[in-house]
């Protein structure tokens, strides 16, 4: 028998700066991070401040499906 999936799941975080028009972008495209979260402790979507190399500054990254 296999083990159950457990409480930790892998999520994808996408930069929110793509929705805003900015002149300071180095290259086009979306930037994403992968992370894990405990679905029992944090059932809602996560927002974290991380570095975006496209706009060369710290911006909000939101969880996507």
FENVENCOR-V673648 format. One record per backbone hydrogen bond with DSSP energy under -0.5 kcal/mol. CO is the residue of the C=O (numbers start at 1). NH is the residue of the N-H. Records with the same first field share a line. If there is no record, write none. Layout:
# FENVENCOR-V673648
CO=NH + NH
This chain:
# FENVENCOR-V673648
7=39
9=37
11=35
12=64
13=33
14=62
16=19 + 20
20=22
31=15
33=13
35=11
37=9 + 39
38=42
46=63
48=50 + 61
50=59
51=53
52=56 + 57
54=26
57=52
59=50
60=16
61=48
62=14
64=12
